[in-house]
């Protein structure tokens, strides 16, 4: 193991560098804490486009973000509300219908624009009439002389199969399949209906604009039949679909959501990355380039070896106090911890997001004996996208006082 004297603090590569948010902007931290010229573009791209997406849009962190954070990073007209990746989200009505929905900010349900085939009859639903109209217009364009169906192979979400349909004699017929190429902008994505909500064929439009066909076992023949009925009936539907269902119109609806759960290893890697970034702010890049962090660097970048992460479950002591003084904010803590094996100290990073599970990740088992008797805390107000830093003395003072307004600003 050698000391990294320059380059990226994660992989050692000598640039090009990107600005790395110490705490992901997607968690509501804004742009206040940024590492400059310390994280290379390759690592930064992986963190922001892969690791952070998997964790921040799934599981308990993703659900808390959707429920409690009104918007993502402030980007002017491009500012967007958080999104949550779901494998299934249904609104179940008293009469047994299962309507496809999306969950918006505050977990508000929105019935997606959709057409469900009951026998030979098509039923239209959606929360927003304008979106239903746009959906029908989009179908009118997509259901042309040729239709491209896209199937995700079950063994690999990144591997696709394409099935081609052609309009012939008043109906669609299957004319071929292929495994190469990229989906066109008007491709139709194939899914199987969820087994717990029936198997009625359905066409719908996701929030990202994609058109989806749900047919049992993703059968191409059934998809061709659905496409044929849709094309034949679209003119009538566009004229007659004058009212659509809203979730407020449905008596005693039930909502059933199945989310994609992130691997605990990914959660640990993201938490460790945040802790290591904050450590770089606190102690400097050279400190973080020491070989004692080689294991951590490898785990964050590659997932190997597996990081040591555990839930923090105190009912008395520091944890409930942190939850009290940092209520309705994320909190993070860098703190040394005894290591009986070396008779020294390791370094732990603890955190809780959106009031959820408190977790601790071990960043290193080997700290230098000198100059490391410190605790540092960060709190993120995800409503206002601001960050505050506290030392142990300030936290103890807050513990001893009734809750008051917080005017602390970020210090470096």
N, C-alpha and C positions, 0 to 999 in steps of 0.2 A: 504494500500500500504506500502510495506517495502523496505528498501534500500538493493540492491543486493551487498553484501560485497565481493563476489567472484563468480567464475564461468562465464559462457557465458554471454556477455553483452546483448544478445538478449533474452535468455530463462532462464538464471540462472543455467543451468545444469553444474555440476562439471566435465566437460570433457567427453570423450577424445576430445582434441582440434585439429583443423586443421588450417593451415595458411590461412588467409582470405585476399584476395586482397582488399585494401581499395577502389580502382577503378578497376572494372573488367578488367582482362587482355584482354578479348575479345574486349574492346573498344580501344585497342592500348596502354594501360598504362604499359605494360611490368610487371616486377616483382619488381619495385622499392619501392612501398609503400605496406607493408604487415603487418597485425595485427597478432602478435604471441600470442598464449595462451589466446585469448580473445573471440573467436567464436568457439563453439563446432562443432563437425563433423556433427551432425544431421542438424544444421542450415546451415552450410557451404555447405553440399550436396544439400539441398533444393535450396539455392541461386544459385549455379553454374549449377545444372542439370535441374532445373525447371524454376525458375523465370527469370534468366538471359537468358536462351535459348528462352523463349517466347518473350522477348522484343528485344533482340539483333538480332534475325533472322526474325523479322516481322516489319511491319509498317514503319514509316518514319526513325526511327533509324536504322532498319535493312537494308533498301534500301540505306541510306547514307553510311553505313558501307560497303556494297557491291560495291557501286560506287567509293568510295574514299580511302578505306583502302586496300593496296595491299596484305597484309597477316595478319593472326592472330598472336597469341602469338608465339614468337620464341622458337621452340622446336626441333632444328636441322633438321634431315631428316623428322620428323613428322610435321613440320610447314605446315599449310594448309591455303588456301585462305578462306575468309569469305563466308558463304552460306546464302541464303535467302529462306525462306519457302513460296512457292506459291501454292495456290489452283489451279491455271491455268496460263500457259504461252504459248501463241501461236504466231507463225509467219504466217501472212496471205498473201498469194500470189495473184497476179493479176487474176489468173485463178480460184480463189475461194478455193484453198487448204488451210487447216489449219494444220500447222505442229507443233508438240510438241517441245518446246525449253526449255532450261535452261539459266538463266542469270549468266554470270561469272563476275569476277572482272572488274570494269569499265563498267558494264552493257552490256558487249559484249554478243550477243546471240549465243548459240550453239544448232544446231538442233540435238535432241536426236536420237539415232538409233531407227528406227521404221518401221513397216510394216503395211500399211493401206489397207483394203479390199474394192475395188471398184467393186461391183457386184461379179464376181468370180475371179477377177484379184487382185494380191497383188503388191502394189507399195512400194518400199524401199526408205528411206530417212535417211540422217544423215550428219553432218558436217565433220566427221572424218572416213575415210574408215577403218582404223584399228579398231575403236570402233564398226563399223557396222559388221565387220568380227567376232569380239569377241561376239557381240550380237547374231549372227546366230549360233555360236558354243554353246553359252549358251542355246539357244532355243533347239538345238539338244539334249542337256542333259536333259533339263527340261521336254520336251515332250516325256516322256518315256511310259512305259506300264501303269503307274498310274500318274495322275496329281492332285495336290492339289490346289484348288482355295480358296482364303481367301477374305472374304467380311467384311468390317467394318460396323457395325450396325450404322444406321444414328443417333440414339438417344445417342450413346456413342462410341467415337472413340476408346476406350480401350476395347470394347466388340466385339468379333470376331465370325463369323460363317464360317464353313469350308464345302466346297462342293467337293466331290471326283468324278473324272472321271476315266474311265478304257478304254484302247484300246481294241476293240473287233470287228473283222471282217472288218478291214480297216477304222474304225471310232471310235471316242470317244463317250462313253455313260455315262450318269449320274448314279452313283451307290449308292449315299447316301449323307447324311448331318450330321453334328455334331456341337456342340457348345463348346466342351471342347478341351483343348490341346493348343499347341504352333505351330506357322507356321514353317515348315521345311525350310532349306536353299534354296531349289529349288521350294518353293511355288510361285504361280502366284497370284498377288494382283488384285482384281477386282475394276474397277471404272466405273462411268457413264460418257460418253462424255459431255463436256460443251455444254449447249443448244445453245450458240451463235456461235458455230463453227461446226455445223452439227452433225450427229450421226453415221458416218461410223465406223465400228469395227476396232480396231487398237491394235497391240501389240508393246510395247516399253520397253526400258530399262532406268531407272532413273539413275542419277549420283551416287546414293548410291549403284547401282548394282541390285536393285530389278527389277523383270520382272512384267509388268503391262498389263492387258487386259482392254481395254475400249470398253464396249458393252452397248447398250441402256438398261437402267433400270437394269443394272448389271444382265442381264438374263443369267442363267446358260446354257440353251439350245443354245443361241447364242455364248456363250463362247466355248461350246463344238464344234460347227461348225467351229469357227475360229481356235481352236486348231487343228482340223482335217485337215483343209486346209494348215495350217502352216507345220504340220508334213509331209503331202504328198508332199509339194513343196519345202521343205528345201534343198534337194540335188540340185535341179535346181537353186534355188535362190543363193546358195553358189557359183555356177559356173558362173551365168549370171549377178549378181549384180556387174558389173565392175565399175560403176560410181554412185555416190550419190550426192544429191543436197547440196550445201553450201549456207549459207545466202548471200554470195557475188555474187552468180550466179543468184539470184532471183531479178528481176526488181521491183523497188519500193515496197519493202515489208513493211508491217505494223506489229507492235508488240503490242500484247494485253496481259497485265499481271493483274491477280487478286491475291492479296496477302492476307494472313491471318493477320487481324488487331489485335494487342494485345489490351486487355482491358486497358482503361485509368487507371484503378485501379492498374494494374500490372506495368505500366510505373511509376506511382506515388510511388509505393512500392520500385521499383528498385532505383529511384532517391533518395528517403528518406534513403534507406540503404547506398548509397554512401555518402550522407551528414552525416549520423550518424557515419560511419566508419572514415571519415575525422575529425569529431568532437572528436572521441576517440584519434586520433593522436595528435590533437591540445591541448586538455584539459585533457587527461588521462582517464583511464578506470573508476576510482572511480566517476569522474564527470558524466560519461554517465550511471552509475548504479543508479542514483538518481530517485526516483519515478516520477519526472516531465516528464520522458521519457517513462513511462509505456504505454501510449496510442500509442506512436510511435512504440515501440517494438512490441506490439500486432498487429498493422496494417501491419508492414513489414512482420511479420511471418505468419499471418493468413488472412490478408485482411480485418480484422474488428477491430475497426471501420474504415470507409473510410477516407483516408487522404485528407487534403485540398491542392489541387494543382490547379494552375492557369497559364495561359499563360502570359508572360511579353511582352507587346506590346508598349514600348516607342519609339517614333520617335526622341525625343531629350533627352539629359541627359546621364545617366550612360550607359544604354543598348547599344546604337549605338557606344559608345566609346569602350565598351568591345568587341563588334563585330569587331571593327577596329583593336585594338591592339592584339587581339587573333585570327586574321584571319587564316583560315586553321588549326585551333586547336580546340579541345574541351575546354570550359572554365567552371569553377565551382566557386561558391562564397558562403561562410558562412558569414552571416551578421545579427546583431540584427535589429529588427524592432519594432516600437512603438506599444503598445497594449493599446488602450484607455480604455478597460474594466477593466484593473488592474492598469492603470496609470504607468505601467512598460514597459517591453520589452518582445517580443518573439524572436525566432531564426528562420530565414528563410534560405533555401538553394536554390540558383538559378543555372541554368546550361543550356548549349546548346551543342548538339552533332552534328558533321558534318555540322555545319552552319545552322542547322534546327531550329525548334521552340524553343524559350527560355521559360523555365518553372520555376516556383517557388513552392516549397513545404514547408509548415510550419512544423518545427521539434518539437517545443514546444511553448506554449503561455506564459510560466512562466520561465523567466531567473532571476538568482540572480542579485541584483542591482549592486553589486561590481564586478570589474574585468571582465567586459564583454563589454567594449566599444571597439570592434575590428571588423575588416573585414579581411578575409583571402581569397586568390584566388589561384586556381590551374589551370594549362593549360597542356593539353596532346597533344603532337605531335604524332598523330596516324600513321604518315608515318615512323617515326624513333623509335616509342615505348618508348618515354621518357616523363618525367613529370617535370614540374617546379612549384615552390611555390612562391607566391608574397604576401607581406603585402600591406596595403592601400597606404602607402607612395610610394612604388615602382610603383604601378598602376597609381597613380596621376602623377608621373614623366613621365611615358610612354605616358600618355594622352597629356602631354604638349610638347612632342617631336615628330619629324617625325619618321616614322617607321624605325627601325634599326634591325640588326641581334640580335637574342636572345641567350645569352650565360649563362643565369641563370641556376643553377643546383638545384637539390632537396635539401632542408634542412629540418631537423627535429627538 
